Amino acid sequence: MNQTTLTQNRTHHPVAGIHHITAVASHPRRNIAFYTGALGLRLVKKTVNFDDPSAYHLYYGDESGAPGSIVTFFYWPDYAGKGRIGSGQTTVLSFSAPAGSLDAWALRLSAKGITTQRIQRFGEDVLSLVDPDGIPVELVAVPTDERRGWSGAEVPADMALRGLHTAVLVVRDGKPTETLLTRDMGYRVVRKEGNRTRLEAGPGGSGRLADVISDPSAPQGTGGVGTIHHIAWRVGDDDEQQTMQARLTAAGFQVSSVRDRQYFRSIYYRERGGILFEIATDTPGFAVDEDPSTLGQALKLPPQFESARAEIERALPALA
Ligand code: ZN
């Protein structure tokens, strides 16, 4: 092993930022209209909830659904219960937008009847809004983000969202969450503003950030429609995931076995503040079962459900 390899091994940490965020919505059609029609993301995978194939699981992202660009939704009808946003949750879908694009975004969203609010945080310009189910969404103007947004829909390239920006984590006491992120997940603290601490992983920057908000008076969050279900952090491959599984287990966390999610493999654990964390692999990605040029168009089922395809398709609501 040469000196360069040794140095890389010492400084390398498997967790490289955000992989995806999964939330709960009520109506798939309304959800698609907002995330593709209004925000201009690409629907990169149409599949079912692997734990309940009677419901859709839709994935949105950039052109290829690159790790860090992905938001996904489970659909529970309204009567199944609205959740409450609060402590123990990831609370915001925060996207990176090109610098100087927020005025155009405000106009575009206003034309669609969506109200926005302009705020400043950590010196960043932020456009704040809510999705049709009440999930907070933020578009953050980022001057330095090499990622390219998808402009295949009606959003022009100079406005296209490039992926997730930061992970907003709300807990009553931020200390244990920050300790997990810094001691076991390779993050470091970079800024503080009020009760918000910003951390970053690897080379840092958009998509590799996490904001821990300590709010002792926040109501306890409850899962359901209009809330974020979990956040997944990315690692390159199965070996790196195994390293993290061992490290987190040694640190006292109850870590699940590896689950095959068809487009990535996942392990799950709950951090001390109550937020459900997942560690997902970058491999194999969304082109594993359909052509990159037609991602998201056909209903894709994992092998275990293929024999029940006709029944599953009959039970799913129409999307068109
Ligand atoms: Zn997930």
Residues whose N, C-alpha, C, O or C-beta is under 5 A from the ligand:
A	BS01	ZN	T22 A232 E278
